[in-house]
Amino acid sequence: MRPTPVETVIPASSAIAASLPGAYFHDAWAIAPDDPGATALELFLQVSSSTPGWVNTLMSLRNRVVAKLGLKNLGTLSALDPAKPASAYQPGDRVGIFTLFANTPDEVLLGDKDKHLDVVLSVHKAVDAASGKMLATVSTVVHVHNWLGRLYMLPVTPLHRIIAPAVLQNAARAVPTA
């Protein structure tokens, strides 16, 4: 049986927790990774590379719509360089639709910042005290700066609450069984 993502709180030990004050939006989803020894960035790359097609279709639609408002085309979540290993990424590099902000074996911070809003995503690994299992928590924090950022978040907020667990669940399904 594959793990199911569970909505949770942003871990207090996560670096992204410091960005919670004043956030317009935040959420967190935890899942037991199939490879608990993988680094946080390796887990992000595994999850992103198995993004469901319907999510990439929504991202393409988003890019066409926001281009009319002067916002940037981010590409799709699964648009990664398959030949580039996690160890080759450095802060400031693009990792799919995000910029790599910080990277340790147990947490990676990625995001996008512009004049309308700042988005930070964390993949944080920690042992769950209750179960003793490794959990990966994917957290998102958004700060909006103006009316266009708030307008952008109107459809994104409910969609994100559907997309985030669906992407994690799809990644869990994509891992072959032993």
Secondary structure, DSSP 8 states (H G I E B T S, - for coil): -----EE----TTSGGGGG-TT-SEEEEEEE--S-TTS-HHHHHHHHHHT--HHHHHHHHHHHHHHHTTT------TT---TTS-GGG--TT-EETTEEEEEEETTEEEEEEE-SSEEEEEEEEEEE-TTT--EEEEEEEEEEE-SHHHHHHHHHHHHHHHHHHHHHHHHHHHHS---
